[in-house]
Amino acid sequence: MREFLRNRPIFAWALYDWANSAFACTVMAGFFPVFFREFWSLGVDPTETTERLGFANAAAGLVVALLAPILGAIADRGARRKHFLFAWTLLGVAASAGLCFVGKGDWELAALLFVLGTMGFNGGVVFNDALLLDVAKPHELDRVSSFGYALGYLGGGLLFVINAAMFLKPAWFGIPDAVTAVQISFLTVGVWWLLFSLPLMFRVQEQHRGGRISLGGAVREGFRELGNTLTHLRQHRVALTFLVAYWFYIDGVNTIIKMAVDFGMSIGLKPGSLLIALLVTQFVAFPASLFFGWLGERIGPKRGILIGLGVYTGISVYANFMSSVTEFFAMAVTVGLVQGGVQSLSRSLFGRLIPEGKNAEYFGFYNMLGKFATVFGPFLVAIVARYSHDTRLANASIVVLFIVGMALLMRVKLTPRAA
């Protein structure tokens, strides 16, 4: 880790995880579900709130899923990865800050801004992932990827500590009440996200391939490359099998991240306790992500991912029987131990499988499937909640995604380069 802190391009690249994790933690996983249920959808049946939140997550994932491979191909041909990353970042920053001004009961506008913010978050991730191979050498992929996730958990957790303290003790900050504290928190996310994105723009140098071309030319080439990639993926069966496995299991991971607080509130747990549990997850995930980077170098990223997915499967089954704050805290710690590891090792493993010179294009597909997974998972939870009127059953439905994902991942045959 110390060597990466001294490496300016790697550290600047990793700071983007630090920056955008403020949205993932404070907005996506933390305050938005709480505020959506308690302020913007006040008085609505709990299963209907879960349904609305699920559909909002699904809509955001669908838009990014459709755009991600095209944008990835455009960025690869036009050498504009940083430009696209910053454009998506500005969208997310504006949407996050905009949540500060949404009035009570106006759940439709809140959902729209959440969709736009999630689009900005996920769109930026497409290009940040593609830049991984511009800053890291092949033998560093596992550790650099894990370093980024670790900084993300630390940075997102640090701001979330401040925001949670504002919510729980608003008088300490001269804030009149908890509602105002949450609204200010949305604004701080936008400022944090923008500020810590700037080092990447100035310190990371893209590897330009084929020279610069106009934006219009990049769009045409991007669509042409998209068609080629669809054809090429059929020839790269190992990468294709991994992508299908990833689509299933990351769906479960993303759904847990986005729906955990809503689930806890639906079974009667208090918002304050749930937010503290999320903080525990963030700070456990920081050292755990670094550990998984080390583990991936020694036993291989595939085995490391399978270990994490086995833990997730057990968590999903046990959550169906959970009823106390203590049990929720235990689950939060366990999630923190494996969450960053599964994400970071998946990113580094895929980086080893893609053809040289196709970073952004193939990572576009990688993110397309990852973000499309945020369509099916929340949509599945929303549909089961609508027809069963049972939030526990709705959340338990994601177990099958981990099982199928593990089964497919075990079929991925790695070369010595990727193992």
VEXDREN-2710 file (C-alpha; in Angstrom, 1 decimal):
% VEXDREN-2710
k/r/px/py/pz
1/MET/0.0/0.0/0.0
2/ARG/2.8/2.4/0.9
3/GLU/4.3/2.1/-2.6
4/PHE/0.9/3.1/-4.2
5/LEU/0.6/6.1/-1.9
6/ARG/3.9/7.4/-3.4
7/ASN/2.9/6.6/-7.0
8/ARG/1.0/9.7/-8.1
9/PRO/-0.9/8.3/-11.0
10/ILE/-2.1/5.2/-9.0
11/PHE/-3.0/7.3/-6.0
12/ALA/-4.9/9.8/-8.1
13/TRP/-6.7/7.0/-9.9
14/ALA/-7.6/5.4/-6.6
15/LEU/-8.9/8.7/-5.2
16/TYR/-11.7/8.5/-7.6
17/ASP/-13.0/5.5/-5.7
18/TRP/-12.6/7.6/-2.5
19/ALA/-14.6/10.4/-4.3
20/ASN/-17.5/8.5/-5.7
21/SER/-17.9/6.2/-2.7
22/ALA/-19.5/9.2/-0.9
23/PHE/-22.5/8.7/-3.2
24/ALA/-22.5/4.9/-2.8
25/CYS/-22.4/5.1/1.0
26/THR/-24.2/8.2/2.1
27/VAL/-26.8/8.4/-0.7
28/MET/-27.3/5.0/-2.3
29/ALA/-26.9/2.7/0.7
30/GLY/-27.5/5.1/3.6
31/PHE/-29.7/8.2/3.6
32/PHE/-31.7/7.8/0.4
33/PRO/-33.5/4.6/1.5
34/VAL/-34.2/6.1/4.9
35/PHE/-35.4/9.5/3.6
36/PHE/-37.4/7.8/0.8
37/ARG/-39.4/5.8/3.3
38/GLU/-39.6/8.3/6.1
39/PHE/-39.9/11.6/4.2
40/TRP/-40.6/11.3/0.5
41/SER/-43.0/8.3/0.9
42/LEU/-44.3/9.0/4.4
43/GLY/-47.4/7.0/5.2
44/VAL/-47.0/4.5/2.4
45/ASP/-47.2/0.7/3.0
46/PRO/-43.6/-0.7/3.6
47/THR/-43.8/-3.2/0.7
48/GLU/-44.9/-0.4/-1.7
49/THR/-41.9/1.7/-0.6
50/THR/-39.7/-1.3/-1.3
51/GLU/-41.3/-1.7/-4.7
52/ARG/-40.8/1.9/-5.6
53/LEU/-37.1/1.8/-4.4
54/GLY/-36.5/-1.4/-6.4
55/PHE/-38.0/0.1/-9.6
56/ALA/-35.9/3.3/-9.2
57/ASN/-32.7/1.2/-8.9
58/ALA/-33.7/-0.9/-11.8
59/ALA/-34.4/2.1/-14.0
60/ALA/-31.0/3.7/-13.3
61/GLY/-29.3/0.4/-14.0
62/LEU/-31.1/-0.1/-17.3
63/VAL/-30.0/3.2/-18.8
64/VAL/-26.4/2.7/-17.8
65/ALA/-26.5/-0.9/-19.0
66/LEU/-27.6/0.2/-22.5
67/LEU/-25.0/3.0/-22.7
68/ALA/-22.0/1.4/-21.0
69/PRO/-20.6/-0.7/-23.9
70/ILE/-21.1/2.1/-26.4
71/LEU/-19.5/4.7/-24.2
72/GLY/-16.6/2.3/-23.5
73/ALA/-16.0/1.7/-27.2
74/ILE/-16.2/5.5/-27.9
75/ALA/-13.7/6.2/-25.1
76/ASP/-11.3/3.5/-26.4
77/ARG/-11.3/4.8/-29.9
78/GLY/-11.3/8.5/-29.1
79/ALA/-8.8/8.5/-26.2
80/ARG/-11.3/10.4/-24.1
81/ARG/-11.8/8.2/-21.0
82/LYS/-11.1/11.1/-18.6
83/HIS/-13.5/13.4/-20.4
84/PHE/-16.3/11.0/-20.3
85/LEU/-15.6/10.1/-16.7
86/PHE/-15.8/13.8/-15.7
87/ALA/-19.0/14.4/-17.6
88/TRP/-20.7/11.5/-15.8
89/THR/-19.2/12.7/-12.5
90/LEU/-20.8/16.2/-13.0
91/LEU/-24.2/14.6/-13.6
92/GLY/-23.9/12.6/-10.4
93/VAL/-22.7/15.6/-8.5
94/ALA/-25.6/17.8/-9.7
95/ALA/-28.2/15.1/-8.9
96/SER/-26.8/14.4/-5.4
97/ALA/-26.8/18.1/-4.5
98/GLY/-30.3/18.4/-6.0
99/LEU/-31.7/15.9/-3.5
100/CYS/-31.1/18.6/-0.9
101/PHE/-34.0/20.6/-2.3
102/VAL/-36.7/17.9/-2.8
103/GLY/-39.8/18.5/-0.7
104/LYS/-41.7/16.2/1.6
105/GLY/-43.9/13.7/-0.2
106/ASP/-42.3/14.4/-3.6
107/TRP/-41.1/10.8/-4.1
108/GLU/-41.3/11.0/-7.9
109/LEU/-38.7/13.9/-8.1
110/ALA/-36.5/12.2/-5.5
111/ALA/-36.6/8.9/-7.5
112/LEU/-35.7/10.8/-10.7
113/LEU/-32.7/12.5/-9.1
114/PHE/-31.7/9.2/-7.6
115/VAL/-31.8/7.6/-11.1
116/LEU/-29.7/10.4/-12.5
117/GLY/-27.2/10.3/-9.6
118/THR/-26.9/6.5/-10.0
119/MET/-26.3/7.0/-13.8
120/GLY/-23.5/9.4/-13.0
121/PHE/-22.0/7.1/-10.5
122/ASN/-22.1/4.0/-12.7
123/GLY/-21.1/5.9/-15.9
124/GLY/-18.0/7.2/-14.1
125/VAL/-17.1/3.8/-12.9
126/VAL/-17.0/2.5/-16.6
127/PHE/-14.2/4.9/-17.4
128/ASN/-12.4/4.6/-14.1
129/ASP/-12.2/0.8/-14.5
130/ALA/-10.9/1.3/-18.0
131/LEU/-8.1/3.5/-16.7
132/LEU/-6.9/0.7/-14.4
133/LEU/-4.7/-0.7/-17.1
134/ASP/-3.3/2.7/-17.8
135/VAL/-1.9/3.1/-14.3
136/ALA/-1.1/-0.5/-13.2
137/LYS/1.4/-3.0/-14.6
138/PRO/0.0/-6.6/-15.2
139/HIS/1.6/-8.0/-12.0
140/GLU/0.0/-5.1/-9.9
141/LEU/-3.6/-5.5/-11.1
142/ASP/-4.9/-7.3/-8.1
143/ARG/-3.3/-5.1/-5.5
144/VAL/-4.0/-1.8/-7.3
145/SER/-7.6/-2.7/-7.9
146/SER/-8.0/-3.7/-4.2
147/PHE/-6.2/-0.5/-3.2
148/GLY/-8.8/1.5/-5.1
149/TYR/-11.7/-0.3/-3.4
150/ALA/-10.0/0.1/0.0
151/LEU/-9.6/3.8/-0.4
152/GLY/-13.2/3.9/-1.6
153/TYR/-14.5/2.3/1.6
154/LEU/-12.3/4.6/3.7
155/GLY/-13.3/7.8/1.9
156/GLY/-17.0/6.9/1.7
157/GLY/-16.9/5.8/5.3
158/LEU/-15.2/9.0/6.5
159/LEU/-17.8/11.3/5.0
160/PHE/-20.5/9.0/6.2
161/VAL/-19.3/9.2/9.8
162/ILE/-19.7/13.0/9.6
163/ASN/-23.1/12.8/7.9
164/ALA/-24.3/10.1/10.4
165/ALA/-23.2/12.3/13.3
166/MET/-25.1/15.2/11.8
167/PHE/-28.2/13.0/11.6
168/LEU/-27.9/11.6/15.0
169/LYS/-26.7/14.7/16.8
170/PRO/-27.7/17.7/14.7
171/ALA/-27.3/20.2/17.6
172/TRP/-23.6/19.5/17.6
173/PHE/-23.3/21.1/14.2
174/GLY/-25.7/23.9/14.8
175/ILE/-28.4/22.2/12.6
176/PRO/-32.0/22.5/13.7
177/ASP/-33.2/18.9/13.1
178/ALA/-32.4/15.5/11.6
179/VAL/-34.3/16.3/8.4
180/THR/-32.1/19.3/7.6
181/ALA/-29.0/17.3/8.5
182/VAL/-29.9/14.7/5.8
183/GLN/-30.6/17.4/3.3
184/ILE/-27.2/19.0/4.0
185/SER/-25.6/15.6/3.7
186/PHE/-26.8/15.2/0.1
187/LEU/-25.1/18.5/-0.6
188/THR/-21.8/17.5/1.0
189/VAL/-21.7/14.3/-1.2
190/GLY/-21.7/16.5/-4.3
191/VAL/-18.9/18.7/-3.0
192/TRP/-16.8/15.7/-1.9
193/TRP/-17.3/13.8/-5.1
194/LEU/-16.3/16.7/-7.3
195/LEU/-13.3/17.8/-5.2
196/PHE/-11.6/14.4/-5.0
197/SER/-12.2/13.6/-8.7
198/LEU/-9.8/16.4/-9.7
199/PRO/-6.5/14.6/-9.0
200/LEU/-7.4/11.9/-11.6
201/MET/-8.0/14.6/-14.2
202/PHE/-4.5/16.1/-13.7
203/ARG/-2.3/13.2/-12.7
204/VAL/-3.5/10.2/-14.7
205/GLN/-2.2/10.0/-18.3
206/GLU/-4.2/7.9/-20.8
207/GLN/-2.4/5.6/-23.2
208/HIS/-3.6/7.0/-26.5
209/ARG/-4.2/4.3/-29.1
210/GLY/-4.6/5.3/-32.8
211/GLY/-4.4/9.1/-32.2
212/ARG/-7.1/11.6/-31.4
213/ILE/-10.2/11.8/-33.6
214/SER/-13.3/14.0/-33.5
215/LEU/-16.1/13.3/-31.1
216/GLY/-18.4/12.5/-34.1
217/GLY/-15.8/10.2/-35.5
218/ALA/-15.4/8.5/-32.1
219/VAL/-19.1/7.9/-32.0
220/ARG/-19.1/6.2/-35.4
221/GLU/-16.0/4.2/-34.5
222/GLY/-17.6/3.3/-31.2
223/PHE/-20.7/1.8/-32.7
224/ARG/-18.5/-0.1/-35.2
225/GLU/-16.3/-1.4/-32.3
226/LEU/-19.4/-2.4/-30.4
227/GLY/-20.5/-4.7/-33.2
228/ASN/-17.0/-6.1/-33.5
229/THR/-16.9/-6.7/-29.7
230/LEU/-20.1/-8.7/-29.8
231/THR/-18.5/-10.9/-32.5
232/HIS/-15.1/-11.1/-30.7
233/LEU/-16.7/-12.1/-27.4
234/ARG/-18.0/-15.3/-29.0
235/GLN/-14.4/-16.2/-29.8
236/HIS/-13.1/-15.4/-26.3
237/ARG/-15.2/-18.0/-24.5
238/VAL/-13.4/-17.7/-21.2
239/ALA/-14.1/-14.0/-21.0
240/LEU/-17.7/-14.6/-22.1
241/THR/-18.3/-17.3/-19.5
242/PHE/-16.8/-15.0/-16.8
243/LEU/-19.1/-12.1/-17.8
244/VAL/-22.2/-14.3/-17.6
245/ALA/-21.1/-15.6/-14.1
246/TYR/-20.3/-12.0/-13.1
247/TRP/-23.7/-10.8/-14.2
248/PHE/-25.4/-13.3/-11.8
249/TYR/-23.3/-12.9/-8.7
250/ILE/-22.7/-9.1/-8.8
251/ASP/-26.5/-8.7/-9.1
252/GLY/-26.8/-10.2/-5.7
253/VAL/-24.0/-8.0/-4.3
254/ASN/-25.4/-4.8/-5.7
255/THR/-28.9/-5.7/-4.5
256/ILE/-27.7/-6.2/-0.9
257/ILE/-25.9/-2.9/-1.0
258/LYS/-28.8/-0.9/-2.2
259/MET/-31.7/-2.6/-0.4
260/ALA/-30.1/-3.5/3.0
261/VAL/-31.3/-0.4/4.9
262/ASP/-34.8/-0.6/3.4
263/PHE/-34.9/-4.3/4.5
264/GLY/-33.8/-3.4/8.0
265/MET/-36.4/-0.7/8.4
266/SER/-39.2/-2.9/7.0
267/ILE/-38.6/-5.4/9.8
268/GLY/-38.8/-2.7/12.4
269/LEU/-35.1/-1.7/13.0
270/LYS/-34.4/2.0/13.8
271/PRO/-32.7/4.2/11.1
272/GLY/-29.9/5.3/13.5
273/SER/-28.9/1.7/14.3
274/LEU/-29.0/0.8/10.6
275/LEU/-26.7/3.8/9.7
276/ILE/-24.2/2.8/12.4
277/ALA/-24.2/-0.7/11.0
278/LEU/-23.4/0.7/7.6
279/LEU/-20.4/2.5/9.1
280/VAL/-19.2/-0.7/10.5
281/THR/-19.4/-2.3/7.1
282/GLN/-17.4/0.5/5.5
283/PHE/-14.5/0.4/8.0
284/VAL/-14.3/-3.4/8.1
285/ALA/-14.2/-3.4/4.3
286/PHE/-11.2/-1.2/4.2
287/PRO/-8.6/-3.7/5.6
288/ALA/-10.6/-6.6/4.2
289/SER/-10.2/-5.2/0.6
290/LEU/-6.4/-5.0/1.1
291/PHE/-6.4/-8.5/2.5
292/PHE/-8.3/-9.9/-0.6
293/GLY/-5.7/-8.2/-2.8
294/TRP/-3.0/-10.1/-1.0
295/LEU/-5.1/-13.3/-1.1
296/GLY/-5.7/-13.0/-4.8
297/GLU/-2.0/-12.9/-5.5
298/ARG/-1.4/-16.1/-3.5
299/ILE/-4.4/-18.3/-4.3
300/GLY/-5.6/-16.6/-7.5
301/PRO/-8.5/-14.2/-7.9
302/LYS/-11.0/-16.8/-9.0
303/ARG/-10.6/-18.8/-5.7
304/GLY/-10.8/-15.5/-3.7
305/ILE/-14.1/-14.6/-5.4
306/LEU/-15.6/-18.0/-4.8
307/ILE/-14.8/-17.7/-1.1
308/GLY/-16.5/-14.3/-0.9
309/LEU/-19.6/-15.6/-2.8
310/GLY/-19.9/-18.5/-0.5
311/VAL/-20.1/-16.1/2.4
312/TYR/-22.7/-14.0/0.6
313/THR/-24.8/-17.0/0.1
314/GLY/-24.8/-17.8/3.8
315/ILE/-25.6/-14.2/4.6
316/SER/-28.6/-14.1/2.3
317/VAL/-30.1/-17.3/3.8
318/TYR/-29.6/-16.2/7.4
319/ALA/-31.1/-12.7/6.7
320/ASN/-34.4/-14.4/6.2
321/PHE/-34.5/-15.3/9.9
322/MET/-33.0/-12.1/11.3
323/SER/-35.0/-10.0/13.8
324/SER/-32.7/-8.0/16.0
325/VAL/-30.2/-5.1/15.7
326/THR/-27.4/-7.4/17.0
327/GLU/-28.0/-9.8/14.2
328/PHE/-28.0/-6.9/11.6
329/PHE/-24.7/-5.7/13.0
330/ALA/-23.2/-9.2/12.7
331/MET/-24.4/-9.3/9.1
332/ALA/-22.9/-5.9/8.4
333/VAL/-19.5/-7.0/9.7
334/THR/-19.6/-10.2/7.6
335/VAL/-20.6/-8.3/4.5
336/GLY/-17.7/-5.9/5.1
337/LEU/-15.3/-8.8/5.2
338/VAL/-16.1/-9.9/1.6
339/GLN/-17.8/-7.1/-0.3
340/GLY/-14.7/-5.2/-1.5
341/GLY/-12.8/-8.4/-2.1
342/VAL/-15.4/-9.8/-4.5
343/GLN/-15.7/-6.5/-6.4
344/SER/-11.9/-5.8/-6.6
345/LEU/-10.9/-9.3/-7.6
346/SER/-13.6/-9.4/-10.2
347/ARG/-12.3/-6.3/-11.8
348/SER/-8.7/-7.4/-11.7
349/LEU/-9.5/-11.0/-13.0
350/PHE/-11.4/-9.5/-16.0
351/GLY/-8.5/-7.2/-16.7
352/ARG/-6.4/-10.3/-17.2
353/LEU/-8.9/-11.9/-19.6
354/ILE/-9.4/-9.1/-22.1
355/PRO/-7.5/-8.7/-25.4
356/GLU/-4.7/-6.1/-25.3
357/GLY/-5.8/-2.6/-26.5
358/LYS/-9.5/-3.2/-25.8
359/ASN/-9.5/-1.9/-22.2
360/ALA/-12.4/0.6/-22.3
361/GLU/-14.4/-1.4/-24.9
362/TYR/-14.4/-4.7/-22.9
363/PHE/-14.7/-2.9/-19.6
364/GLY/-17.8/-1.3/-21.2
365/PHE/-19.3/-4.8/-21.5
366/TYR/-18.1/-5.7/-18.0
367/ASN/-19.9/-2.7/-16.6
368/MET/-22.9/-3.2/-18.8
369/LEU/-23.4/-6.6/-17.2
370/GLY/-22.6/-5.3/-13.7
371/LYS/-25.0/-2.4/-14.1
372/PHE/-27.7/-4.5/-15.8
373/ALA/-27.4/-6.7/-12.7
374/THR/-28.7/-3.7/-10.8
375/VAL/-31.8/-3.9/-13.0
376/PHE/-32.8/-7.5/-12.4
377/GLY/-31.9/-7.8/-8.7
378/PRO/-33.9/-4.8/-7.5
379/PHE/-36.6/-5.6/-10.0
380/LEU/-36.9/-9.1/-8.6
381/VAL/-37.1/-7.8/-5.1
382/ALA/-39.8/-5.3/-6.2
383/ILE/-41.9/-7.9/-7.9
384/VAL/-41.7/-10.4/-5.1
385/ALA/-42.6/-7.7/-2.6
386/ARG/-45.6/-6.6/-4.7
387/TYR/-47.1/-10.1/-5.1
388/SER/-46.0/-11.8/-1.8
389/HIS/-46.4/-8.7/0.5
390/ASP/-43.4/-10.3/2.3
391/THR/-40.2/-8.2/2.5
392/ARG/-38.2/-11.1/3.9
393/LEU/-39.2/-13.4/1.0
394/ALA/-38.4/-10.6/-1.5
395/ASN/-34.8/-10.2/-0.2
396/ALA/-34.2/-14.0/0.2
397/SER/-34.9/-14.4/-3.5
398/ILE/-31.4/-13.2/-4.4
399/VAL/-29.8/-16.4/-3.0
400/VAL/-30.3/-18.1/-6.4
401/LEU/-28.1/-15.4/-8.1
402/PHE/-25.1/-16.3/-5.9
403/ILE/-25.6/-20.0/-6.5
404/VAL/-25.8/-19.7/-10.3
405/GLY/-22.9/-17.2/-10.4
406/MET/-20.6/-19.5/-8.4
407/ALA/-21.5/-22.5/-10.6
408/LEU/-20.7/-20.6/-13.8
409/LEU/-17.5/-19.1/-12.3
410/MET/-16.2/-22.6/-11.6
411/ARG/-16.5/-23.3/-15.3
412/VAL/-14.1/-20.4/-16.2
413/LYS/-10.8/-22.0/-17.2
414/LEU/-7.8/-19.7/-16.6
415/THR/-4.5/-19.5/-18.5
416/PRO/-1.3/-19.2/-16.4
417/ARG/-1.4/-15.4/-17.2
418/ALA/-4.8/-15.0/-15.6
419/ALA/-4.6/-17.5/-12.8
END
